[in-house]
Amino acid sequence: MNHVVARKEHDVVIVGGGLVGASLAIALDRIGLDVGMVEAAPAGALPAVFDERNLSFADATVNALEALGVMSKLSAPTGAITRIHVSRRGDFGRACLVAADYGREAFGRVVVARDFGEALESRLQELQRLTRYRPARFVGLAGGDDSTRVVRIADAGGERGLRARLLVAADGTGSAVRDALGIQAERHDYLQSLFVARLRAARAPDGTAYERLGDHGPTALLPRGDRHFGLVHGVARDEAATVQALDDTAFLDRIQRAFGWRVGRLESIGARSIYPAIRTVARSTIAPRAALVGNAAQTLHPIGAQGFNLGLRDALTLAELIETRGGAGADPGDPGLLAEHVQRREDDRARTLAMSDGLARLTANDAPLLRPLRSLGLFALDRMPSAQAWLVGGAMGYRGQVPALCRKAS
């Protein structure tokens, strides 16, 4: 193994410059920490995650990103989610949740990932204490001591070491940092592939987010801010290649059959992307002087659109704990602080994981005996305020101990 000399010291080194990693860098700069961020994408290019997919920001997420100065950087209009309509093909029940019934203007907002990436990039360029290593890749760990980690990275100049009091893994589902820390992850393949695209229908979005459930995953239409819908369509993995080969007309016909006519005829479809639906959950979210956030900690099935929202709350809780322990004067990798982070995130993480996985498994199961039970469940949900309130609180991001930034300042 090559000998690596640590040439630079940081309070925190974040590996990964995607949605959660970049948001964490902004939150840590806000409280005065010296942060290094290791990014695979070169300057002037966005990470691959910032594509044409549609992100559903919970209300708590919108509040936090407004406080961090990111929402004001968005150049494209966002789509307000004022209603959530849930149904399942072949079942008679349905549930409709209305934000106004809970004294809210909206449950959240739909943002195009590329626009969000550009907004984050604009905000990152304003930070005074952030050092960006890009393009660079994480190579491994090189010793360290009780007070620091040494992070090995490689870039155009060769291999170097970064010394950090806290290492944060924000490098996605297949996290190399998680592997280097020796943290195992449990995987469950739902055997579904998800198509993502922009879709135009005869009726423009009216604020309703539709979740139409089926045997092989959801067909969701999210109200974007540009008169289009954001589409997520699940298919069985062994059918994915056939569906991908369909021309636009045949693909729209397929979506029309799966979704129905609630927004009229589906008229046009943009470029399609495809992703596997695989749940990956780290068995631990901390190690000595290290923490996992976002998809490195847990990757959820997209049903319910909770993945980024949960990951952001991971990151903001970590930043909040560092701030309350002294901000720039705190030890961000203190074992007690990391243990408290696990405790603070436990309820939100467990409940969100359980809800996402439970919905994915139950709604995609076509066993005849489950159909009447699902129908009764949706029927009851539409008429039980207490059950609706529990679901709404989670959908809006208010589960467990929520970071202060997630609550709108009064």
Secondary structure, DSSP 8 states (H G I E B T S, - for coil): -----EEEEEEEEEE--SHHHHHHHHHHHHTT--EEEE-SS-TT---TTSSS-EEEEEHHHHHHHHHTT-GGG--S--EEE-EEEEEETT-S-EEEEEGGGGT-S-SEEEEEHHHHHHHHHHHHTT-SSEEEE-S-EEEEEEEE-SS-EEEEEEETTEEEEEEEEEEEE-S-TT-HHHHHTT--EEEEEEEEEEEEEEEEESS---SEEEEEEETTEEEEEEE-SSS-EEEEEEEEGGGHHHHHTS-HHHHHHHHHHHH-STT--EEEE---EEEEEEEEEES-SEETTEEE-GGGTEE--STTS-HHHHHHHHHHHHHHHHHHTTGGGS-TT-HHHHHHHHHHHHHHHHHHHHHHHHHHHHHH---TTHHHHHHHHHHHHTT-HHHHHHHHHHHTT--SS--GGGS---
